[in-house]
């Protein structure tokens, strides 16, 4: 049973991490994130890119969105002792606060769900093999999402800490029902991969253009700062179709795109919103040999979409 808080005349739910996990399966998260992107393409949703407030010790991150009957924001604090996330969900009609949601797991699920949506629309229909670069906190939900939209038969996992890759594979192969095996290098992981997921904290590119093969789909997830990138300029230049979750946010956060544009290997005209693809306003993959890219930044619209799903699930089950 979700707790309630007195806040003015309303009693919003206080939704804990365990309840988010219990009420937000990946299939549902992909469903609502895709619906939110579709609505956004046709003017039925709004998104405010992330803003940051810095102190000498840490950073406050703020981002907001509105979708259907909901409006809300996510805030999180990044300090040496860790990062703490919360989503505030309110009624878009009255402004009544409906829920305060602990949002660590919610953020992992929604980031995975966006990758799932992009992979559903951009990867080859016969894609079966995955290269996962990075085995940290976001890795599992990325794989869960890709496995939800494609019939995956093999995953190769690379981490700069080999023990972490090995432990990740052993722990999650039974959960996913898919063979997972550690790779000794990024190149080894990408060999014969149809789908590539990069979800690392790398500051310098770890995937080069020379590693890519025709027909791949790339999900570049780990970097959302101009000080970090996972793909080099040549890799981005090789991509035939490039989508992001928010172009406005990409202009201030996506070094993987900003740097190639600065050196004239890319133009912003080629960078399209994922919402346009889902909403029927842009073309996706046009040939099996094309290389496609989804540059994920993590946006508030995704947070509000999945937060609404958790809230509706909880309030329906309690009634």
N, C-alpha and C positions, 0 to 999 in steps of 0.2 A: 504494500500500500504506500503510495507516494505521500510524503509529508506536505504540509501546507505552511505558508508563512503569512502573517498578517502584514499587509502593506497598504495603508489607507483603508478604503472600504472593501477592497478585494482580498481574496485569499488564493494567491497563485500557488501552484504546485512547486515543491522543491524536489527535483528529480535527480537522483543519485546515479553514479556511474553504473552500478549493478542493474538498475532499472533500464538504463539506456541499452545495455547489452541484451537484456531480456526482451526488449520491445522493438529492436531495430535490426532485423535480419538483413543480410546483404541484398537479397532480391528486392525487398521493399525499398531499401535505400536507393538502389539503381532506378527503380520505378519512379520515385518521387523526384529525384534529381533530373532524370530525363524529362519528366513533365514540366518541371520548373524551367529548364532550358527552352523547351518548346514554347511555353507561354512567354518567356522573355523575348523570343524572336518576334513575337507578334504584339509586343507592347503591354503584356499583361503581368509583368514583373519588373522590378528595379533592383539595381545592385550598386552599392557604394564601395569603391576600392579601399583596401586596407590603408589605415594611417597609423603612424607610430609616434609615440612620445618617449623620448630617451632621458634617462638620468645617468649619473656616473656609475650606478650599480646595475641597472637593468632597463627593460623596455616594456611599455604598455602598447599593445596592438588593439586597434578598434576597427570594426567592419560591420556594415549594416545592409539589410535588404528587405524587400516586401514582396510577398507572393500570395495570391488569392486572398483569403481572409486573415492572413498573418503578416505581421511586421516585427522585426527583431534585430538584434545585433549580437555579435560575439566579441568578447574582450578576453585578452589573455596577457599574462604577465610573465616575461622571460627574465629570470634572475639566476645568479650562480647556483642557488639551491634547487632550481627546477622551473618548470613552466606550469602555470595553472590556468585552466580554461573555464569559461562560463558563457552560456547563451541565455539571453533574456528574450522570451517570446511573448508578444502582445497581440491583441486584436487590432486588425487594420481598420476596423469600423469605429471602435470606441477608445482605443488606446489602453484598455484594461490589460494589466500584466497578467498573463495566463500561467507562465512557468519560468522558473529559474533552473537551468539545466547544467549539471556538471558535464563538461564537454570534451574531455580528453578522448574517450572512446568514440564519441559522436564525431569528432574531427577526423579520426582515423577512418571511420566507416565512410564519411562523406567524401573524403579524398579518394578512397578506393572506388566508391560509386561513380565518381566523375571519370576515372580511368575506365571503369566498366562501360559507361555510356560511350566514351570515345572509341574504345576497342570494338564495341558492337557495331559502330557505324563506319569504322575505318580499316580494321584488320581484314585480311582476306577471309572469306567464309570458311575456307578449309584450314585455317591456321590452327596448329596443334602443339607447337613447341614454344616455350617461353624462356627467355634469359632474364633473370632477376638480379640486378646489380644493387646490392645493399640488403642487409638482413637485420635491420633495426626495427624500431617500434611501428613503422608504417608498412613494413614489408608484407605481413600476413594479409591485411585487408586488401592490398593491391592484388595479391594472387587470388584471394577469394573472389574479387570482382571479375577478374579476367576469366577465371574458371566458370563463373556464372553465365558468361556470354559466349564462350567458345568451348569446344570439346578438346580440352588440353590433355595430352598424353605424356608430356615430359617437361620438367622444369630444371634448369641448371642455375645454381645460385652462387654468386660470387660476393665475398666480403673481403675487405683488406685484412680482416682478422679471420683466418681460416677456421679457427675453432668455433667462431660464431656461425659461419655458414654451415658447418657440420651439425651443430646443435639445432639450428633452424630447420634443416632438412629432416633430422630425426624426429623432432617434435611435431612437425606440421604435415609430413607426408600422410600419416594415418587420418588426420583431420580433413585434409583436402581430397583424399582418395586418389592421389596422383603421384607418380614417382618423382621425388626430388633428389637431386644429387649435387654435391659441391663442385664448383669449378675452380681450377687453379689460377685462372686469369680472366680478365674481362673478355679478351679475345676468345678464350675457350668457352665462356658462357654464351657468347653471341654466335658461335659457330653453329650453323643450321637452325638458328632461332627464327621463328616467324613473328613473334611479338617480343619486344624488348621493354623492360621496365627499369628505369634508373630512379632509385629512391635513397639517395646518399646525402651526406653532409659535405661532399667534396667542394673545394673552392676552385680547383682547376679542372678542366675537362678530363673525363675518364673514358669517354667514348669518342673515337675519331671517325672521320668520314671513311677512312680506309677499311674500317671494321664492318661497315654496312653492306648489305646485300639486297639486290632487287626483291621487292615483295614484302619487305619488313614493315611492321608498324611499330613506332616508338612512342612510349609514354614517358616523358621526362618530368619527374615529379619532385625531386629533392630540393631544387633551388628556387627560392622566391626572393632573391636579393641581387642587386647589381654587383655584389662582391662575390657571387658564386655562380658557377655553371657546371653542368655535367656533360654537355655535348660541345664539341669544338665547332668552329665556324664552318669547316668543310662538311661536317656531318649535317648541319642545318641546311647548308647550300644544296646538298644532295636530295633533300626531301622535296617531293613533288607537290604535296599538299600539307599545309601547316594550319593547325587550329589551336586556339587557346580558350580558356574558360572566360576570360575578360580581356579584350584588347587594351582598354584603358589601363587596367592594372598591369598588363604586360609591358606597357611603355615605361613604367616606373620600377618594375621588379624583375623582368625577364632578361637577364644578361645574355642568355643563349640566343636571343633574338636581337637585342639592342646592339651587340657588338658586330654581328654580321651586317646589320643595316648601316652601321657607322662606316664599315669598310666596303660598302656597296656590293655585298654578296647577296643581299636580300632587300626587299622593300616592304613597308607596312601594308601595302595593297595586297600582298600575298598572304598576310596573316589574318585569318578569319575567325570569328567567334564560333565556338562549338554550338551555340544556340542557333546560328544560321543553318548549320548542317542538320540538326535535329528538327528544326522548324521548317525545313524544305526550301530554304533561301540560298543554299550553297551546295555545290556538288562535292561528294566524297570521292573515295577511290574510284578511278575510271578504268584501271587496267591492273591485272595481277602483279605486274612487275613494278608498279609504282611504290615508292617509299613514302609513308605517311607519318606525320608527327602530331602528337597532342602535347602541348606544353601546359602542364598543370601548375596553377599558382595557388589554388585554394581560395574560394570566394564566399562571401557571405550568403549569396543566394543558395548555395549548396547547404550551408548550415541551417538556414531558415527552413528549407525544404525537409531535411531529415529531422529537425527539431519538431516540426509540425507533425510528422509521422509518429514520433515517440509520444507526443502529447495526445494525439488522437487515439493511439493504441491504449494508453493508460486510462484516459477518461472513458473510453468505450468499455474496457474491461472492468473498471470500477463501477460502472452503471449496470 
